[in-house]
Every structure is written in C-alpha cells, then in structure tokens.
Amino acid sequence: MSQGKSGMDRRTFNRWLLSATALSGVASAHNLASEPPHIAVIGAGIVGSSIAYNLVKRGARVTLIDRSTVGGATSQGTFAWINATWAKQPRHYHAFNQSGIAAWRRLQAELSLEVKWGGSLEWFESDVRQRRLASDILEQQLWGEPAKMVDVSEAQTLEPLANFRGATEVAYSPRDGAVDAMRASQRLVNAAQRLGLTLLENCNVNRVKEGAGGLVVLETDCGEIAVDKYVVATGANQQATLNLAGIDIPQRATPGVVVITKPVPKMLNTIFVAPGVHIHQRRDGRLVLGEQEGAPETEAHAKRLSAHPTRFPSTTLAEQHASRLLETARHFLPSLPTDTALEEVLIGWRPIPLDGHPVLGTSPTQPKSYIAIMHSGVSLAAIVGELVSQELITGVSSSELEAYRPNRDFQRIKRY
C-alpha cells in the first residue's frame, strides 16, 4: 500500500483518525444538547453518499465508512436509470419515485452533476405483454406521469439510429434520466468533505456495541469510533443489517451483467429498453448495457454467485458475457461498431426487499441505527438523502417514508 510524505499508510492513518474521532465522540456525550450529533454512515454507495452529504449540510458531524471505496461496490455495477415508470407499484411507491426525479433535478443543479435527461423508450416482443404495457401507461397518466404510448415513427424521431424490429408501439417516459452512479457518489462525498465530512475507505465495520454516555461504538478494522447514531446503507450486503442493526431484512439480492464500453460515436438519446437488453449512452460517449434476465437458476450458478462477486472469475468469461450483450444490442443499434472496446464488465447486485420496496427507518432492535436498503437506489438516492437526513436531525418522522419502515410485514408482490 502506498505511503504519503509522512510515511503513514492508509490503514495506519485510518486507525489514527478513528482514535481521534472516538475520543471526540466520548467527549461530546458531556457537551450541551445543542452540540451537533455525530452520525456514522456505513456504506458509501449512491444512497449512503447522498445521506452523508445531506447530513453534513444540516450541520451534523458525519463519518462515512466503506469496506471498499466510494461508489465502488453496488453503485458501480448498476444500470443507473432514474425513473418513475410503470413498474413502480403501487401508487405510493410510484409517487415516491416521482419525488426522486424532482430531487435529482435539485441535486444536479446544486452540484453540477452529469445527469443525462432524455426520457426512456420501452417495449416488449410479446403481444400480451405489450397490451399490459399500454394499460400500465394509462395508469401512469392517471397518476400524473407524462408517459404515453407512441407509434414507431414518433419513436424513430427520438432515436433515428435505432431499429425497432417490427414493434408498432413503444412506451415513452419523457422525464427519465441516467447517471454515472459511481461518479455521482464521488461528487457527493467530495462536496461533503469540503463541509467537514470524515471519509474512511477500505475499512470494514464488524459489530456495534454500547458505549459510554448513551453513545454506540462501531468496531471496525481500523479501530473503534463512538457515535450518537449510525446509518446502515450497505446495499446488497444482507448480512450487514443483521450484524449491525440486529434485524434480518428478507430480500432477494439478484445479479445482472452490466457492460460499460469505451466511448463510441453518439447513437442514443434516451434510455433504450429493448427486448433482452437495456442501453443508455453517457455524455462522454460510453454505452452502458444491462441484461434484463438474471443468471440461470442452476446449482452451478448458485454456487458461483454465493459470495456475491462483482467481477467474473476470468477475463475470458467476462468478455463472453459482454459479447452476448453487445450482439443483442446490435439487433437494435446496427451502427454499434463491431470493434467496440470494453471498459468494464461487472456483476451488478440489486438489493431487493421481498416486497420490492425500500427499507427506511430505525431497526426495532437497535434504536441508534437507521436502515437505508433498497432497489431503485439510484432513482431514490436524492430524495432519500433529503428525507432520511431530516428524520435523523429533527427526530420528526416523514409521512413519505411511513410505508417503508423495517418492522413492516414483508410479502412478495407480483407486480414488481
């Protein structure tokens, strides 16, 4: 590990920083009630980074801890589609995602984030599924979403280089966008650091214990840190909520291949959701491709994926999966170069609680904790940062989050 001018490596520096922070945390227990709370956020993906940034803005002392690097785990391997589409069911969840889009607009303006807005186009091969999509779009309109079914000639004006391969109608959701979730996480953390945030990367939190003066102590690989409260925003790491917040959140963490190419000439304006593949193009020209179907449910795949790897075991296997997705994409984007170079081939893990909805709130077994686990983490990150930080600082519950508390009855639903 590289060393700085003082000869202190990252792990040693983390231990020193945590020791100093822990001592200040113990001292804060004896300070006046007006002393800003010290809150740890565990997990520096897009959700944790947004919460940490908003907490610092509200005046909290914040320590952000990640066992990897900022945005380097779940948020790196996500398709990063910001949306409130037909799949966001029921209505309260759809409304929450609508709030998420509005919050992203605010955050983009605040930090000059590189969010690409252009809407989305989506369709299915099955006639039955297409009819249901049209029905879902009508429901979207009743819920205030400006989505509509458009004929292929109109879709072609939005995506002149696309081949819609026999489709007659396509769902168009004009408010949708996409973002590089890893870079957005880094921008959020950089902004928070300028406001005083303490960042600890490559530092795993192992357990939580009771501390002096009403504090809790996080035991980490880098040392101990005493805090008033802590947030568990650990993405698809299901064991973390059990170990750190004393509650087992039932979820299905599902894998999917995400391919990021080197920059190519501009060929897409929208998030393009075609049968078998979804694609968007970043402002820098990179294409992001995601598969719609996950890994086959076989014993061999289950064994291979049991440790939740984010990389394939070999470059050859990664390139095979990428070639498969690129070949599917060329059915719809004939101008996609055959020699398109790869930048990343990732296994993305989606943390999906069994009812498909976020888990946001204090653990019933650990009152100093706050859980923030969800699918659609990208769509919801901006609004979650605003509302969770508000609850943690003011102690006042948000009515917008009441449907998503950790102590609810989790049941798998069929429409999501």
Secondary structure, DSSP 8 states (H G I E B T S, - for coil): --B-TTS-BHHHHHHHHHHHHHHHHHHHTTS-TTS--EEEEE--SHHHHHHHHHHHHTT-EEEEE-SS-TT-STTTTS--EE---TTS-SHHHHHHHHHHHHHHHHHHHHHT---EE--EEE--S-HHHHHHHHHHHHHHHHTT---EEEEHHHHHHH-TT---TT-SEEEEETT-EE--HHHHHHHHHHHHHHTT-EEE-S--EEEEEE-GGG-EEEEETTEEEEESEEEE--TT-HHHHHHHHS----EEEEEEEEEEE-------SSEEEETTEEEEE-TTS-EEEEESS-----HHHHHHHTT--SS-SSHHHHHHHHHHHHHHHHHH-TTS-TT--EEEEEEEEEEEETTSS-EEEEETTEEEEEEEE-SSHHHHHHHHHHHHHHHHHH----GGGGGG-TTS-----S--
